[in-house]
Amino acid sequence: MKKKLGMFIARKVGNSIVLTVPSKAGVKPGQRFELIQEDNGTLIYKAIDSNPWFNGEYDDIDFKKEIAKVGNPDTMQVGKENISW
């Protein structure tokens, strides 16, 4: 879903040109983006911080429940299976 967040004017800050990102865009300070320029001059910013440990994707996972379901790999005895041949 695309939504228009407003119109902004580029401004110079030091040796860079800056575009303002409004708070309603949900961008967090320190969030990383990749800038792509298309052949027609359109600029596209894509978020590149896809680490689920830091971007909040795993915030609502109950890890204790998951360990109870699949077992705890730290306590499993790998390589010491009792197999009767």
Backbone as JSON Lines, residues from 0, in Angstrom:
{"i":0,"aa":"M","n":[0.84,-1.17,0.0],"ca":[0.0,0.0,0.0],"c":[0.89,1.24,0.0]}
{"i":1,"aa":"K","n":[0.67,2.11,-0.93],"ca":[1.42,3.36,-1.01],"c":[0.59,4.46,-0.39]}
{"i":2,"aa":"K","n":[1.25,5.4,0.3],"ca":[0.56,6.57,0.8],"c":[1.47,7.78,0.66]}
{"i":3,"aa":"K","n":[0.88,8.88,0.32],"ca":[1.63,10.12,0.14],"c":[1.81,10.77,1.51]}
{"i":4,"aa":"L","n":[3.06,11.06,1.85],"ca":[3.36,11.63,3.16],"c":[3.6,13.13,3.12]}
{"i":5,"aa":"G","n":[3.58,13.73,1.95],"ca":[3.77,15.17,1.85],"c":[4.77,15.54,0.78]}
{"i":6,"aa":"M","n":[5.03,16.84,0.67],"ca":[6.03,17.34,-0.27],"c":[7.14,18.0,0.54]}
{"i":7,"aa":"F","n":[8.38,17.78,0.11],"ca":[9.52,18.26,0.88],"c":[10.54,18.92,-0.04]}
{"i":8,"aa":"I","n":[11.26,19.86,0.51],"ca":[12.28,20.59,-0.25],"c":[13.64,20.12,0.22]}
{"i":9,"aa":"A","n":[14.5,19.75,-0.73],"ca":[15.86,19.34,-0.4],"c":[16.63,20.55,0.13]}
{"i":10,"aa":"R","n":[17.45,20.33,1.16],"ca":[18.26,21.43,1.71],"c":[19.69,20.95,1.9]}
{"i":11,"aa":"K","n":[20.61,21.89,1.94],"ca":[22.03,21.56,2.07],"c":[22.41,21.58,3.55]}
{"i":12,"aa":"V","n":[23.08,20.51,3.97],"ca":[23.62,20.4,5.33],"c":[25.05,19.91,5.18]}
{"i":13,"aa":"G","n":[26.0,20.78,5.43],"ca":[27.41,20.43,5.21],"c":[27.64,20.18,3.74]}
{"i":14,"aa":"N","n":[28.19,19.02,3.4],"ca":[28.44,18.67,2.0],"c":[27.34,17.78,1.42]}
{"i":15,"aa":"S","n":[26.25,17.61,2.15],"ca":[25.18,16.71,1.7],"c":[23.9,17.48,1.42]}
{"i":16,"aa":"I","n":[23.03,16.85,0.65],"ca":[21.68,17.36,0.42],"c":[20.76,16.48,1.26]}
{"i":17,"aa":"V","n":[19.85,17.08,2.01],"ca":[19.01,16.36,2.96],"c":[17.54,16.48,2.58]}
{"i":18,"aa":"L","n":[16.82,15.35,2.66],"ca":[15.37,15.33,2.52],"c":[14.79,14.96,3.88]}
{"i":19,"aa":"T","n":[13.81,15.7,4.35],"ca":[13.19,15.45,5.64],"c":[12.29,14.22,5.57]}
{"i":20,"aa":"V","n":[12.32,13.41,6.62],"ca":[11.42,12.27,6.73],"c":[10.45,12.58,7.88]}
{"i":21,"aa":"P","n":[9.16,12.67,7.6],"ca":[8.21,13.0,8.67],"c":[8.07,11.84,9.66]}
{"i":22,"aa":"S","n":[7.77,12.15,10.91],"ca":[7.65,11.12,11.95],"c":[6.55,10.11,11.65]}
{"i":23,"aa":"K","n":[5.51,10.53,10.92],"ca":[4.42,9.6,10.6],"c":[4.86,8.5,9.64]}
{"i":24,"aa":"A","n":[6.07,8.6,9.07],"ca":[6.61,7.55,8.21],"c":[7.09,6.35,9.02]}
{"i":25,"aa":"G","n":[7.27,6.55,10.32],"ca":[7.67,5.44,11.19],"c":[9.14,5.08,11.12]}
{"i":26,"aa":"V","n":[9.97,5.96,10.59],"ca":[11.41,5.71,10.51],"c":[12.02,5.97,11.88]}
{"i":27,"aa":"K","n":[12.87,5.03,12.32],"ca":[13.53,5.16,13.63],"c":[14.92,5.75,13.44]}
{"i":28,"aa":"P","n":[15.4,6.55,14.39],"ca":[16.76,7.08,14.29],"c":[17.77,5.94,14.18]}
{"i":29,"aa":"G","n":[18.7,6.06,13.27],"ca":[19.71,5.04,13.07],"c":[19.3,3.95,12.08]}
{"i":30,"aa":"Q","n":[18.05,3.96,11.63],"ca":[17.59,2.97,10.66],"c":[18.33,3.19,9.36]}
{"i":31,"aa":"R","n":[18.72,2.1,8.69],"ca":[19.52,2.19,7.47],"c":[18.65,2.02,6.23]}
{"i":32,"aa":"F","n":[19.05,2.74,5.16],"ca":[18.33,2.69,3.9],"c":[19.3,2.58,2.74]}
{"i":33,"aa":"E","n":[18.82,2.0,1.66],"ca":[19.55,1.93,0.4],"c":[18.86,2.92,-0.54]}
{"i":34,"aa":"L","n":[19.62,3.73,-1.26],"ca":[19.06,4.7,-2.2],"c":[19.27,4.19,-3.61]}
{"i":35,"aa":"I","n":[18.17,4.13,-4.36],"ca":[18.2,3.66,-5.75],"c":[17.69,4.8,-6.63]}
{"i":36,"aa":"Q","n":[18.42,5.1,-7.7],"ca":[17.96,6.1,-8.66],"c":[17.59,5.39,-9.95]}
{"i":37,"aa":"E","n":[16.33,5.51,-10.35],"ca":[15.86,4.88,-11.59],"c":[16.28,5.72,-12.79]}
{"i":38,"aa":"D","n":[16.16,5.14,-13.97],"ca":[16.56,5.83,-15.21],"c":[15.84,7.15,-15.42]}
{"i":39,"aa":"N","n":[14.6,7.25,-14.91],"ca":[13.84,8.5,-15.1],"c":[14.13,9.53,-14.01]}
{"i":40,"aa":"G","n":[15.09,9.25,-13.12],"ca":[15.47,10.19,-12.08],"c":[14.77,9.99,-10.75]}
{"i":41,"aa":"T","n":[13.79,9.1,-10.69],"ca":[13.07,8.83,-9.45],"c":[14.01,8.24,-8.41]}
{"i":42,"aa":"L","n":[13.94,8.75,-7.19],"ca":[14.74,8.22,-6.08],"c":[13.87,7.32,-5.22]}
{"i":43,"aa":"I","n":[14.39,6.16,-4.89],"ca":[13.67,5.21,-4.05],"c":[14.56,4.84,-2.87]}
{"i":44,"aa":"Y","n":[14.06,5.07,-1.65],"ca":[14.76,4.66,-0.45],"c":[14.16,3.35,0.03]}
{"i":45,"aa":"K","n":[14.99,2.33,0.23],"ca":[14.52,1.04,0.73],"c":[15.22,0.74,2.04]}
{"i":46,"aa":"A","n":[14.45,0.35,3.04],"ca":[15.03,-0.03,4.32],"c":[15.87,-1.27,4.13]}
{"i":47,"aa":"I","n":[17.08,-1.29,4.67],"ca":[17.95,-2.46,4.52],"c":[18.2,-3.15,5.86]}
{"i":48,"aa":"D","n":[17.7,-2.6,6.94],"ca":[17.89,-3.23,8.24],"c":[16.84,-4.33,8.39]}
{"i":49,"aa":"S","n":[17.19,-5.54,7.97],"ca":[16.22,-6.62,8.02],"c":[16.54,-7.62,9.12]}
{"i":50,"aa":"N","n":[17.4,-7.26,10.07],"ca":[17.74,-8.16,11.17],"c":[16.56,-8.22,12.13]}
{"i":51,"aa":"P","n":[15.87,-9.37,12.21],"ca":[14.67,-9.46,13.04],"c":[14.94,-9.29,14.54]}
{"i":52,"aa":"W","n":[16.18,-9.48,14.95],"ca":[16.51,-9.29,16.38],"c":[16.5,-7.82,16.75]}
{"i":53,"aa":"F","n":[16.75,-6.94,15.78],"ca":[16.84,-5.51,16.07],"c":[15.68,-4.7,15.53]}
{"i":54,"aa":"N","n":[14.95,-5.21,14.53],"ca":[13.89,-4.4,13.93],"c":[12.52,-4.61,14.56]}
{"i":55,"aa":"G","n":[12.43,-5.45,15.61],"ca":[11.18,-5.63,16.32],"c":[10.35,-6.8,15.85]}
{"i":56,"aa":"E","n":[10.8,-7.5,14.81],"ca":[10.02,-8.61,14.27],"c":[9.85,-9.74,15.29]}
{"i":57,"aa":"Y","n":[10.84,-9.95,16.15],"ca":[10.78,-11.02,17.15],"c":[10.28,-10.55,18.52]}
{"i":58,"aa":"D","n":[9.84,-9.33,18.63],"ca":[9.43,-8.78,19.93],"c":[8.27,-9.53,20.56]}
{"i":59,"aa":"D","n":[7.37,-10.09,19.78],"ca":[6.19,-10.73,20.35],"c":[6.25,-12.26,20.34]}
{"i":60,"aa":"I","n":[7.43,-12.83,20.1],"ca":[7.58,-14.29,20.11],"c":[7.86,-14.76,21.53]}
{"i":61,"aa":"D","n":[7.14,-15.8,21.96],"ca":[7.34,-16.41,23.27],"c":[8.36,-17.53,23.11]}
{"i":62,"aa":"F","n":[9.65,-17.23,23.36],"ca":[10.7,-18.2,23.13],"c":[10.62,-19.39,24.08]}
{"i":63,"aa":"K","n":[10.15,-19.19,25.3],"ca":[9.99,-20.32,26.23],"c":[8.96,-21.31,25.7]}
{"i":64,"aa":"K","n":[7.89,-20.8,25.11],"ca":[6.87,-21.65,24.52],"c":[7.44,-22.42,23.32]}
{"i":65,"aa":"E","n":[8.24,-21.75,22.51],"ca":[8.86,-22.4,21.35],"c":[9.83,-23.5,21.78]}
{"i":66,"aa":"I","n":[10.62,-23.25,22.82],"ca":[11.55,-24.26,23.34],"c":[10.79,-25.46,23.86]}
{"i":67,"aa":"A","n":[9.66,-25.22,24.55],"ca":[8.85,-26.32,25.06],"c":[8.3,-27.16,23.92]}
{"i":68,"aa":"K","n":[8.02,-26.52,22.79],"ca":[7.44,-27.22,21.65],"c":[8.49,-28.07,20.9]}
{"i":69,"aa":"V","n":[9.69,-27.52,20.66],"ca":[10.69,-28.2,19.83],"c":[11.87,-28.74,20.61]}
{"i":70,"aa":"G","n":[11.99,-28.38,21.86],"ca":[13.13,-28.82,22.66],"c":[14.23,-27.78,22.68]}
{"i":71,"aa":"N","n":[15.12,-27.92,23.64],"ca":[16.21,-26.98,23.8],"c":[17.48,-27.59,23.2]}
{"i":72,"aa":"P","n":[18.01,-27.01,22.11],"ca":[19.2,-27.59,21.48],"c":[20.43,-27.56,22.39]}
{"i":73,"aa":"D","n":[20.44,-26.69,23.4],"ca":[21.58,-26.64,24.31],"c":[21.64,-27.86,25.22]}
{"i":74,"aa":"T","n":[20.54,-28.55,25.42],"ca":[20.51,-29.7,26.31],"c":[20.38,-31.02,25.56]}
{"i":75,"aa":"M","n":[20.28,-30.99,24.24],"ca":[20.16,-32.22,23.46],"c":[21.53,-32.87,23.31]}
{"i":76,"aa":"Q","n":[21.55,-34.2,23.3],"ca":[22.8,-34.93,23.15],"c":[22.96,-35.36,21.7]}
{"i":77,"aa":"V","n":[23.5,-34.49,20.91],"ca":[23.69,-34.77,19.49],"c":[24.87,-35.72,19.32]}
{"i":78,"aa":"G","n":[24.68,-36.75,18.5],"ca":[25.74,-37.71,18.24],"c":[25.78,-38.85,19.23]}
{"i":79,"aa":"K","n":[24.89,-38.86,20.21],"ca":[24.87,-39.92,21.21],"c":[23.5,-40.6,21.22]}
{"i":80,"aa":"E","n":[22.9,-40.72,20.03],"ca":[21.62,-41.37,19.93],"c":[21.76,-42.85,20.23]}
{"i":81,"aa":"N","n":[20.76,-43.43,20.89],"ca":[20.76,-44.85,21.17],"c":[20.01,-45.58,20.07]}
{"i":82,"aa":"I","n":[20.77,-46.1,19.09],"ca":[20.18,-46.79,17.96],"c":[20.66,-48.25,18.01]}
{"i":83,"aa":"S","n":[19.71,-49.15,18.03],"ca":[20.09,-50.56,18.01],"c":[20.15,-51.03,16.57]}
{"i":84,"aa":"W","n":[21.28,-51.52,16.13],"ca":[21.47,-51.95,14.75],"c":[21.17,-53.37,14.68]}
